[in-house]
């Protein structure tokens, strides 16, 4: 880890603050151990899933990518947060000719209420979309369902929810097949011509959409509100296979669900008191703890908790009231502070501290130091799985298709990631932005699924 420098005039105070924050540093010893644990959890996950690993390593059953034959209209439903989308993708010879997208919101009562109500609402929104956009009810249309929550896949069109994450916690869905719930809800509304043929998460969709734009794409990466990656695994390594023949198959997309890496305590050696505090106050404590180290939903609040801890009589003095207020620092603020650091400036950092009620002369430098420590740590924690997957694939070149607000809007994270991954592996790679992979990717997967079903 490239440890930043804290620049304040009082040497004793500087040393005391650096020592206070030292647990945020992932040194080479911790990095080596972290990488080893990750690879061990990957192997255990491939073997037995969540029963013996914190990394699910779920087989998606997507064994083919675009081959240029895909033609026609396909629907996609992209559900992963408060807002979701219904999409119509029109393909000609494997290329997207047209996309129609409508946006819908999920009220809190639906996100926390009975699962049956949520899936009926999703079906109603699909019905509204089809009526509005004159989607024919005379012919069957395939739908790809991006369901960005951890699930066990028993087939391309069977996905059993393992755990709700983010702001969802609907009773009656964990342990159930999300495809069946949606197909049943569509049937209730008389929409039997719409058939959910594939379920995937947003990272898998990003990988498939990435192939549309970058022929050598082999990894999909989400760095936004949450985080996860998907990659192409050699079929010879896959231990769990329940649906269809493997004959002639060379690779399959695997969804690690790495947001849960370490939920079993295997990487507690990098966990700080601030991480524990943040996790304890989250909607689902002890669940998906890896993404709580750095994902967009948490990075601002984590920064606040660390900053709050520095305001003690021994360090910066009494804590200003604004810093005591939960979520008073947002992830957007972290990006602004990082931009100040890049510019050797203090303006945005100073404005935020003033808003929070701090006039301490050293607070700007300390806050910038905290942010740089957290972003450095984030780049390592994302770099570890990326380097591991690149080594496993061992290809002459790989594009990592990436999307998400944290990646797109943080000013230095991309360059830090490239640096860290480059130190961890000698396999050639580059990043390629793949916006809306979770949406158009689901439509592309629906087309691939239809081709596979028709052939078999």
Buried (B, 14 or more C-beta within 10 A) or exposed (E): BEBBEBEBEEEEBBEBBBEBBEBBBBEEEBBEBBBEBBBEBBBBBBBEBBEEBBBBBBBBBBBBBBEEEBEBBBBBBBBBBEEBBBBBBBBEEBEBEEBBBBEBEBEEEBBBBBBBBBBBBBBBBBBEBBEEEEBEBEEEBBBBBBBBBBBBBBBBBBBBBBBBBBBBBBEBBBEBBBBBBBBBBBEBEEBEBBBBBBBBBBBBBBBBBBBBBBEBBBBBBBBBBBBBBBBBBEBEBBEBEEEBEEEEBEBBBBBBBBBBBBBBEBBEEBBBEBBBBBBEEBEBEEBBBBBBBBBBBBBBBBBBBBBBBBBEEEBBBEBBEBBEEEEBBBBBBBBBBBBBBEEEBBEBBBEBBBEBBBEBEBBBBBBBBBBBBBBBBBBBBBBBBBBBBBBBBEEEEBBBBBBBBBBBBBBBBBEBBBEBBBEBBEBEBEBBBBBBBBBBBBBBBBBBBBBBBEEE
